[in-house]
Amino acid sequence: MSARTTRIRLFAATTVALAALSLTACQGDSDTGAKSPSSSATTTGPSSPSDGTSTGTGSNAGGAAGSKEQTGSKEKDQGGSNGSGGSGGSSGSGNAPGSNGGSGAAGSQGGGKNDDAKPGKCSASSVKITATEVSRPLNHLLLTATNTGSKTCYLPAYPMARFGEAQSVPPVAEETKPQAVTTLEPGKSGYAGVLLSAGDGSAEGGHTVTTLTVPFDDGSVATVALPSGGVHVDNALTVTYWQPSMDTALTY
């Protein structure tokens, strides 16, 4: 046998042996495939680090979701409570009118104070009237009403003076009517002029009187002292409206 033939046979035998070993190895791998690391990782995935992390995350997510649900529930409960609080606030608002009513009462009291602050009618008890005979104009008497009280008051429109036993009061000169009634602050005075008789003596019914009374709108009456010996009056007797100025009162 030649050397070449021997090498060929050895190569062929070696090839057959390698093929047999390869087939055996493949069969062994097929039988033990269930125990391979990759298969083990697949079947035991839940215990793998990645799956364990995933499971943990799922757990945390579930916990977070549960917390959110609880929080949401609490928020709803709190919202309901706040809603009730809102209703309470509404009730508070409902009580507000009572509060306003209190303010209204205070306002009413304030109104009462304002009413008290407004001038009232003058009275004979707080206003003193004096009568002074003047030289100019002729046959004139000046009435002065002074507030001796502590509150501001307003005088009647004009003095409804009753001289002596006269059955009526003298007329008022309409041209002397002021824009508003005369108001007297404490210590202040108002004035009215009285034409006692005609300057030329043409009027009838002349006589002398020694008493004078002047009523107020509140029903009280002031007794006014006349100059000594009384004054002479006739049918020309006329009074002016009460004025805040002496000069104005004596222009008629």
Buried (B, 14 or more C-beta within 10 A) or exposed (E): EEEEEEEEEEEEEEEEEEEEEEEEEEEEEEEEEEEEEEEEEEEEEEEBEEEEEEBEEEEEEEEEEEEEEEEEEEEEEEEEEEEEEEEEEEEEEEEEEEEEEEEEEEEEEEEEEEEEEEBBBBBBEBBBBEBEBBEEEEBBBBBBBBBEBEBBBBBBBBBBBBBBEBEEBBEBBEEBBBEEBBBBEEEEBBBBBBBBBBEEEEBEEBBEBEEBBBBBBBEBEBEBEBEEEBBEBBEBBBBBBBBBEBEBBBEB
